[in-house]
Amino acid sequence: MTAASPPWSALTGKRVLDLSRLLPGPYATSMLADLGADVIKVEDPADGDPLRVAPPLFEALNRNKRSVALDLRTGRGRDAFLRLVRTADAVVESFRPGALDRLDLDFDTLHETNPRLVLCSLTGYGQTGPYATKPGHELNFLGLSGFFAVPGSLDGAPTRPGVRVGDLVGALHAALALTATLAGDGEGQHIDVSLTESITAWCSLFALPLLGFEDPMAAGLVQGDNDVFTTADGRLLSLATFEDKFWYCLRSELAVEFPELDTPAYDRRADRTAAKEQVHALLVRVFAARDYGWWHQRLTEIDAPWAPVLTCPADLLTDPHVTARKLIDTQQGGTPQARFPVVFGAGHETFRRPAPALGEHTRELIEELRT
């Protein structure tokens, strides 16, 4: 290891056995590992985590972890795993409900082996209910969550996000729940995390208030001045003049260059929302009249809430704010990675160990169990 786990973290010294694969479980445990937990990735010796076929993503999700290769379908592999369980504080798994039972590794067995163990099961629909054993992936969970019930654009068309937000929000809830239990009194329990419920909890903040609206677009969640606009040279920028003070500043400061903005008709948020199509059309014309460089200088001068829209991954490496904050590390080899996205005053080194090769630490960990 190039750096020690953070001494101030409640997770330092905690051992987590990670049986999960692909995205949600490994992302949850990657946050625990970044913050100091000893995460041991338990993989099938035949081919390991299927995400190994996508090295850039696998490396980012599995840094700071160790890998042990065990075939849990065999008595030898199961026995070795249970010996690891005795040393662990938590187990994370993402199988369909019932899979651990068939391996004779259900919660009762794990709890009997280690009464203080926390088992975190991260699944699409949870451990109970009519959907519990259904197969599914992120798009299915988004569809059930109310995500598409909340309009996000003027045309009201549902659009799937490119980033797998459904998987990631469930992982965040799993990591938070695990951190809370591991920092507690050491009482073992089974944590049941449903990806669908995690997404629904987020979406409910916006979806449930729409119950009284026949037309969701009438609720005011979509505004014509909070959007992405195209400049004369084809560049994109985002504008978010949600508050009246920002709109007034924008339209008054730019009135000389754009007389059509010089009107009090949209100075109140409610009026801008009611006339969102007209406001949006007005801004489309305005932004199309100057190139990006002009807008960059002018919007910055008037302290407008705007930002460039980065559509090329390489732009992340050159954005001045990203580089000043040292968010992305390019020294790890392979694809650059983002550090843990919180700055700790006591200091923290995210990149302590690269993602492990399949079974890289099997011998090391088995030897530990013999001592």
N, C-alpha and C positions, 0 to 999 in steps of 0.2 A: 504494500500500500504506500502511496506517495504522501498521504496525510492521515492523521488520526481522526477517528469519529469525533464529532463535537462534544466536548466534555459537559457542556451546559444542557444538552438535549435529554429529555426524559426517555427517548428511544435508544440512546446509547447503552449498550449492554443487553438489550432485548434481542432474543433470537426468534426469527420468523421463518417457518418452513413454507415455501411457496410452491404449491402444486398447480397453480393456474397457468394458462397458456394464452397466446394471442395478445389482445390489447387490454381489456379492463383490469383483470387481476394483476398482470405485470406492471401496469401503470400505478395501481394502488401501492404495490410493494416497492416500486421504484422510489416513490416519495418517502416511504419509511426508510429505505436504504440510504437515500440522500441525507436524511436527518439522523443517521447514526445507527439504525437497527442492523443487526447481523442477519441479512436475508440469505437463506440457502434455497436455491432454485432446485427443486426435485424434478428430474426429467427422465422420461423413458429412454433407456440406453439405445434403443433402435434408431430413433431419429430426433428425439428431443422436442423442444417447442417448435411447432410448425412455422412460427415467425422467424426462425433462423434463416429461412429462404429470403428474407428481406433484411440484410445486415444493417443498413442505416437505422431502421426503426428498432430492430432487436437490440442494437448496441445502446441506443438511448434509453430503452426501457429496462435494461438489465445491468447497467453500470452499478458498481459498488456491491454486487451480489457474488456469491459463490455457487457453483453448480455441482450437484451430486447426481450420478446416474443410477437409478434403482428401478427394477421391474417390480412394481407393486402387485402384480398378478402372481408372483412366486412367493413361496414361504420365506425364502432367504431375503428377498427385497422387502417384503412386509416387515419382517423382524428387524431389519436394519433401520427401516423408517420409524418403527416404534421406539427403537433405542434413541433415535434423534428426537422423537417427541418428548422423551423424558427430560431432555436438555432445553426444550423450546418454551417459548412464552405464547406463541400463536402459530396456527396453521391457516393458510389461505388456500381456498380451492374454488374452481369455477366449473365443476362438472354439473350435469343435470342432476336434479334431486334423485337419490337412490343409488348413484354410482358408488359413493363411498361405502354404502351398506354392502354392495356386492363384493367389495374388496375387503370386507370385515374391518373397515376403518371408519365406522360411523362415530358420531359424537360420543356416545356412551363408552365405546371402546377407547377412544382417545382420552376421554375424561378419566376413565379408570386408570389408564397408564400415567396420566399427569393431571391431577385434579385442578391445578391452577391454569391449565391450558385454555386459550381462547380459540375457537374455531370460527373462522369467517368464511361463509359460503356466499359467493358472488355469482348470481344467476340472472337470467333474463326476466323471470317472472316471480322469483321467490320460491320458498320451500313448500308452500301450501297454495290451495286455490285451484280452480279449474284449468288454468293455463300453466301450472307449475312444471309439467313434464313436456310441454310443447317445445319443439325446436324453434330457434329464432336468432336473429341478428339485429344490429343496431337500427336498421330502417324499420323493422317490425316494432321495436320498442318505441321509437319516435312516433310511429303511427298511432299507437295506443295512448300516448302520453298527453295528448292535447297540444302538442307542438304545432301541428298544422291547423289548429283551430284559431291561432293567433295570427292575424294578418301582419306581414312584414314589408309589403311593398304596395304601391298605389294600385297595381292591377289585381291584388289580392291572391295571386297565384301561389300555391304551396311550393316551396323550393327546398330540396334537401341540401343541407350544408355540406361542403366538401370535407371539413374536419369532422371526425366521428365524435360529435359532442355528446351523443347518447351514451356511448361507452365511457367517455371520460368523466362525465358527471357522476355516474355510478361509482367509478373508481375513487373519485374524491370523497364521496360519502363513506365508502369502505375504509379509506385511509383515516378519515376523521374518527369513525367509530372505533377502529383499532387503536388509534392513539389514545382515545379516551379510556378504553378498557385497560390498555397496557400501562397507563399511568395511574391506574386505580389500585384497589386493595389486593389484587392477585387472585380474585375469585374467577374460576373458569366459567365460561358460558359459550353458547352458540349464537353468533351474529348472523342474521338472515338479511342479506342485502339484495334487493331487486333492482336491476337496472331500470326497468319500466317505472317502478315507484319513485326512484331517484329523479328521473326526468320529469315525471308527473308533478312531483313536489315543486320543482322549479317552474314548470309551465303553469301550474295552478295559480301562481301569483298574478298571471296575466289572463289565463283562460277563464277562470271562474268569475271574475268581474264582468265578463261578456255575457253572462246568462240572461241579463235583461235586454239584450240587444238582438233584434231580428236580423239586422245587418251588422256584422262585426266591424266593418269599416267605419261605422258611425260612432264607434267608441273613442276615437281620437288617438289610437295607438300609432297610426301612420300619419306623418305630416309631410307636407311638400317641401319643407325647408330643412329637414333632417334626412339627408340622402347623399348619394354619390353623384357627382357631376363631371362632365367631360369638358376639358378646355379646348381651345382652338387647335392645339397641336396634338390632340388625341390622348393627352394624359388625364388621369383620374384623380379627383380629390374628394374628400368627405367634408360636409358642412353640417354643423349641429347647432343651429341657432334656436335651441328649444326655449331658452329664456328670453323674455321680451327685451331685456337690456342689450342682448347680443344682436337681435334682429334690428333694433333701432339704430345701434351703432353701425351695423353693416349698411343699412339702406341710406342713412344720413351721410356717412363718410364716402360712399360711392355715388352719391347723387349727381355729382358733377360729370363723372364719366358715363353714368347710366341714369338719365333723367326718369326713366320708367320706374325706378326704385323709389323715387321721391314722392311717396304717398303714405299717409297715416292709416290707410285702409287695413293694413295687416299688422299693426303694431301690437295687438293683443294676441296672446297664444290661441285663445278660442277662435278668433277671427281667422288667423292663419290656418288653423286646422280645418275650419269649415270651408275654407277656400283652397284646400290643399292642392287640387289640380291646377288652379290658376297660379298659385304661388310657385309650384314646381315648374310649370311651363315658363314662367317669368325667369326663374333662376337658370333654367336650361339655356335660354337665349343669352342671358348675361354672361355665364361662364364660357359659352362657346365663342364669345367675342374677343377674348384675350388668350395668350398662350400661358402655359403652366408657370413659367418663370415670372411673368408679370403678376399672376395671382399669388404666387409664393411670397413675393415681396409685399404686395399690397395687403393681403389678409393678415400677414404677420405684423405689419405696421399698425393696423387698427385693432390688434389683439382679438381677432375673431376665433371662435372655436372651430378650427379646421385642421386637417392633417392630410398628408399624402396617402394615397391608396396604393399599397405595394402589391403588385400582381406578379412579380418575379421573385422567386426565392432568394436569388443573389442579392436583391435589394436589402434583405435583412442584414447582410454582412457589412453594408456600407452606410446604413442609416445612422446619422450622427448621434442620435439619442441612444440607440441600441449599442453602439460602440462605446459611448461614454459610460454607460452603465455596465459594460462588460457582460451583457446578457448571454451572448453566444460565444462559445469557446471553439477555436479552430485548431487547438494544439493537441487534440486527443488522437489524431490519426483517423483516417476515414472521413465520414460525413461530420461536419460541425454539429455541436449539440448545445442546447440551451441549458444553462445552469438552473438549479432550484430557484424559482422566480421570486424569492424573498431575500432582502438584505438584512442580515442579523448584525446588530451592533457589537456583539461579542465575537464575531468572526465565524466564518464557515467556508469550508472547501468542499464544493459539490463533487468534483472529479477526483475520487480517491482510488478507484480501481476500475479497470475496463470491464466490459461485459465478458463473462467467462466462456471458455470453450465447453462443449458438451462433456459433462463429467469431469471437468478439470480438477475439481477438489474432492473427488470421491475418496481417493486414498487418504488424503489429509484428514477428512472428517471421520472416516472409519477408524483411523489411528487414534483420533481424539476420543472416540467412544471406548477404546480399549484401555485408556489410561485412567 
